[in-house]
Amino acid sequence: MMDMNRSAQPWYQRLATRFGLVFAAFVVVGSLWLLAWLRVQHKSEDERVFLALAQADADFVQRLKLPRSSKLAADLGQLLGMQIRFRDTSGVLEPPANTELSAHLKVLELNRVLSLPPNKQMLALRMDASHDMVFLRTANKPTLSLLHPATRNALLAFWLLSAALGWVIVRQVVGPVGRLTRGLRGFFETADQVPLEVTRGDEIGELARALTQARNDLISERLKREQSERLALLGRVATGLAHEIKNPLAAIQLHTQLMDVSTLDTESAQSLLHVQAETRVIEGLVNQWLYVTRPAPPKMLRIDVAEVLRETLETMQAQMAHAGSAASFSIDPAACTRLQGDRPRLLQAFRNVILNAVQAMPRGGKIQIHLTKNEITFHDGGAGFSESALAHGADLFFSEKEGGMGVGLNVVQEIISAHGGQIMLKNHPQGGAQMVIGLPMRDN
């Protein structure tokens, strides 16, 4: 125990020394600030007395209706120990002043004490509609210094309070912080250790609780990083699989396109169309994974969003019919439909939105798509978004669907953001989920 105390003593002395230097600097700066504040207060009080004295003198002249003459100004100035002049509306002074002083007195604002170097104070007060009364005096020299009783007493009180505060801080802060610091060895490695200071109700307790929370957050971040590394590995695997799937998928698509539908019976023709639709679904999923793992900037061309939406609905017609869903598409007469965009990417984004709407209605239903000025609204007849979905629905790997991977809406958000737009998730007042996609569309 003695060896531990001796090893901790140099650390404690270093902390005390640093604290003492900082506190000494605080006392010095506080003393200088206090002295400056007292000087400002003294100046403010001096100006207030000057204003009150001048106001009383102006009221006296106005009440007795004395003439605004040079003699009256000289007599009042001699009585009050300052220079007094009368100023008419054109700026003429009575008695006159020298050129330099006259330039200041003519433009002097009313009811505002103005200081001029080296040690002058000026003040103008309104007498009546035609005259102002101007006062000029030598400012009182500040009497505040370290030898002045008021200054000395204020500084002594400040120093005594500072000493008391320093003693309290040493007793209540330096010691507990030292104990807390010595207990941090190995603290951030496991979540088992809890410092005793967490039970305190003061700032030391707040610090201990903050360190504990930081330790827990750090451990959580480590777990998230490990998960991210696993997801990165999954992404590399998914990229490889996507490339392997594309080759046979392209072959299937080529052969289905080469088949002559007119030579097939009705059932076979429907099956062929279904195969073609499903291959497009697989292609969309592959492209989606490739986009998640290696997003690329969109290739902007002039396109019509309404045509892209119609094409999306046509490609998903078979899938929607199989799920018992149907979609209606309407365009506002004043809608703008053209923009610079990547057609395949927007097809993919619209397909993901419609697919989510179809999956939100397991018993089938209607999807309403409405295009207005700079906005596309998708409204389904499902149960609507949950609170978590409204807050995190577009986050990567967030999904509340059984078997869902949480990729679709994140891809939609990335694609729309790349086009300078944004998405908004909300619930329709009459039920069902509603997604609003804003895009910078214009007619020209």
N, C-alpha and C positions, 0 to 999 in steps of 0.2 A: 504493500500500500504506500509506503514511504517513497519507494522508487518511482511509482506511478505519479505521485504528487510532484516529485522533483522534475520528472520529464515533462509534466504539464505546466510547470511554473514558467519557463521561458516563453511558452506560447501565450500564457495569460499576461505576462509583462509586455510582450509585443502588442497585444490587443489593447492593453491599458494605455501604452504609449501612443498608439495611433489615435485612440479615443481622446486622450489628453490634448494632443496637437490639434485635432479637429475642433475640440471644444474651446481651446484657447483662441483659435481663429474665429470661432463663433462669437466669443466674448468681445474680441477686438472689433470685428465688423459690426456687431450689435451696438457697441459703444459709439463708434463713428456714426452709425445710422441714427442713434438716439440724439447725438449732438446736432446732426444735420436737421433732424426733425424738430428739435427745439428751436433752431435758428429759423426754420420755415415758419413755425408757429409764432415766433417773436415778430417776424416780418409781417405775417398776416394780421396780427393784433395791432401792429404799428399802423398798417394801412387802414384798418378798421377805425382806429382812433382819428386818423387824418380825415377820413371820409365823414365821420360824425361831426368833427369840428368844422369842416368846410360846409357841411349841410346846415349846421346851426347858424353859421355866419351868413350863408345865402338866404336862409329863411328870415333872418333879422333884417337884411337889406330889403327883401321883398315885402315884408310885413310893414315896415316903416315907409316904403315907397321912396327910398333915398335915391338921389340922382346917380346915374352910372358914369361918374366922373373920375378923372385921374386923381384928384385930391382925396376922394372917398376911398379909392383903391389904395393910395399910399397910406392913409391913416389906418385903415383896417389891416394892411400888411404890417405896419409898424406895431400895432397892437397884438397881432397874432404871431409875429415873428416869421413871416413868409411874404412872398410876392403875390399880389392879387391884381388881376386885370379883368376888364369887361370885354366881351367879344360879341359883336353884332352878327346878324345872319350872313353878312358878306365876308366875315372873317376878319374884319378890322378890329385891332386891339386898342384898348384905352386903359392905361398909357401904352404907347408903342414899345416894342421889344426889338432887340437886335435881329439881324436877318436870320441867323441860324435858329435862335430860339423861337422867332415868329413862325418859321416854317413848321415847327412841331406844334405850337399852340393853336394854329389855325385849323389843323386837321385832327386835333385831339378829340377822341370819342367821349361822350357823356358818361358820367357815373362810373368811370373806370380809371383806377390809379395806374399811371404809366411811369416806369422807372427809366431814367436816362443816366448814362455815365457822366461824370464819375460817381456821383452820389446824390442825384436829384429825383424828386417825385413831382408829378403833375397830375392835376385833376380838374375836370370841367363839369359844372352843374348847370342845369337849365334854370334861368331866372324867370323869363317870361317868353312871349312869342318872338321877341326881337333881340333878346340879350341872353348870353351865357356868362357865368362867372368862372374864371380860371384861376386856380391856385397853384403856386410853384414854391416848393420848399426844399431845404436840404434834409435828406433822410437821416433819421437817427441811426447812429452807428450801433451795430449789434453789440450788446454787452455780454453775450454768452461766451464763456471760456471755461477751461477746467478750474479756474480760480473763482468763478462766479458761484455763489451759494446754491442757486437753483440748479445749475448744471451739476455741481459736485454732489448734491443730494440725490438727483435723479440717477447719476452714474453709480453712486454707492448702492442705491436700492437695486439697480439692475445687476450689479456684480453679486450682491448677496443672493438675489433670486437665481442667478446663473449658477452660483456655487451649490445652492440647495438642489437645483435641478440636476446638476452634474452628479451629486451624491446619490440621488434617487436613481438616475440612469445606471450608474455603476452597480448599485445594489440590485436593480431589477432587470437589467439588460445584459451587461457584460458577463456576469456570472452564469445566468441561464443560457446565454448564447454559447459560452464556452462548453458547458455540459452538453448542449445539443450538438455542437460540432464534433466533440469527441465521440459521440454516440453514432456518428454517420458512417463509421468504417464498416463497409460491407452492406450498408443500408439499402443501396439501390440494386442489390443482386437478387433478393427474394422479398416477398410480400409478408414475411412472418414477423419482422421486427417493427415494433411501434414505439416511438419515443414517448417518454413519460410526459413531456411538455405538451402533448396534444390535449391534455385535460385542462390546461390553463385557459383562462378567459381573456387574456390580454394579447398583445401583439406577438409575444413569443409563442403562445399557443397557436395563433394564426399562422406563424411561420412554420411551426412543426406540422400543422395540418396541411399547409401548402406543400411542404416537402414530401409528406406522405402521399398526397394526391399526385404530385409530380412523379414520385416513384411508381405509383400504380399506373399512371398514364404511360410512363416509359415502358413498363412491362407490357402494357396493352399494345403499344406501338411496335414492340419487338414481335409480338404475336401477329400483328397485322402485316409487318414486313415479311415474316415467314410465309404468311398466306399470300402476299403479293408475289413472292418468289415462286410459290407453287402455281399461282395463276399465270405468271410469265412462262413457266415451263409448259403449262396447259396451252397457252397461246401459241407457243412454238410447235407443239404437237398438233394443235388444230390447224395451223398454217400448213404444215406438211400434209395432213389429211385432206385439207381443202384442195391442195394442188393435185393430190392423187385422185381425188373424186372428180375433178374437172375433166380429166382425159376421157374416162368411160362415159361421163355425162354428156360430153360433147358428141361422142359417137352415138349415143342413144338419141339425142336431139336430131342429129343429122339423118339417121335412118327413119325416124318418125316423120321428118319433114319430106323425105323422098317417097314415102308411101302414098299411093294414090287413093284418096279417101273415096272417090267415086266407084272404085272397084269393090269396096267393102259393103257388107250389109249394115243395117242401122246400128245394131248392137256393137259390131266391131268398130264402126266409125266413132261411136260414142266412147268406146274404150280407148281408141287411139287419141282422141281429143283429151281424154282424162290423163293419159300417159304424158302427153305434151304439157298439160297444165302442171302435173306433178314434177316434171323435169324442170320447169321454170321455178317451181317452189324450191327445189333442191338447189338450183343455181342461185336463187336469191339468198338462201341460207349460207351457201359457200361464200358468196360475195360479202355477205354481212359479216361473217367471221374474218374474212380478209380485211374488211374495212376496220373492224375493231382492233386487229393486231397491227395493221399498217395503214392508218388513215392517210389519204392523199388529198391534195386540194382539188376542188371540183373543176371540171372543164366547162367554162362558161360559154354558152351559146344563146342566141335569141330564141326563146321557146314560149309556147302558150300553155299556161298552167291548166286551163280547162281541158285541153287535149290530153295532157299528161294524166289528169284525173280520170277522164273517160277511158284511156288505154288501161289504166290500173284496174278499173272496174271490169273491163272486158276480160283481162287476164285472170281475174279472180272470180269470174262468174260461176264456173263449175264448182269451185271450192265453197263459195257462199251457198249455192243451191244444195250442195251435199249437206251443209250444216243447217239448212232450213232458214237461211238469212237472205235478206234482199236489201238493196241499196237504192236510194233515190238521190239524184244530183240536181241541184238548182243553182242558178246564177242570178245574182242581183243585176238589174238593168244597168246600174251605174258602176258595176264592178270593173276593176282593172285586171287583166288576165295575162299580160305579157311581162317577162322579166328575163334577165341574164341568168341562166342556170344550167345545171348539169342534168340532162333529162334522165339518164339511168339512175342517178342518185335520188332524184325526186321520186321516180317510180318506186324505188326501194323504200323510201320514207313513207309514201302514201300507202304502199302495200302493208308495211308493218302496222300502221295505224288502223287500217281496215281489218287486218288479221286480229289485232287485239280486240277490236269491237266484236268480231265474229266469235272469238273465244269467250268474250264476256257474256254471250247469250247462248248457253248450252242447249236451250230448247228452241233456238231460232228467234228471229226478230228482225226489226227494220233498222237500217243505218241511214241516217239523214246527213247528207253532205251539202253544205251551202257555201257558195263562193261570193264574198262581198268585197268591198274595196280593201285591198291589202290583207285580207284575212280569209282563211278556210276553216270552217267549223264542222267537226265530225261529232255526231250525237248518236249514241246507241241506246238500245232499250234494256240494258243490263242493270245490275244492282248498283252501279256507280263506283266511284273511287273511295277507298277507305282513307282515313286520316293519314296513315303512313304512306299510302300511295300518292296522295296529294303532295306530301312533303318530299318523298324520295322516289317517285315513280320513274323519273328519268335517270336515276343513278345507275351506274354500271353494276350488274349482277344483283340488282334488287328485283325480286319477283315474289308475288303472293300466289301465283298459279302453281298448281301441283306439276312438278316436272319442268317448270319454267326456268330459264337461265338468266333472265334479267338483262337481255342485250338489246331487244327490239327498240324500246323507247329511247334508250341511250343513243342508238344509232340515228334515230329520227332527230333527236336534239342536236347531235353533231352535224348532221347533214344540213338541217335548217339554219344552224348557227353559221356554217360555212357559206350560206347564201345570204347572210346579213339579216336573218329573221330570228324568231323566237317562238317557243311553244308555251302553252299555258294549260294546265290540267284543272278541271273543276267539275262539279256535279250540276246537272241541269235542275232547275227548280221543280220540274214535273217528273223527275226521276231519270236515271241513266247517267252515264259518264259523258263528258263533253271535253273535246280537245280542240283548242283554237291554235292554228298555225298562222303566224304573221309573217308575210314576205314582202319585200320591197317591189311590188308590182306597179307597172305604169303602162299607159296606153301607147305611148310613142316609143 
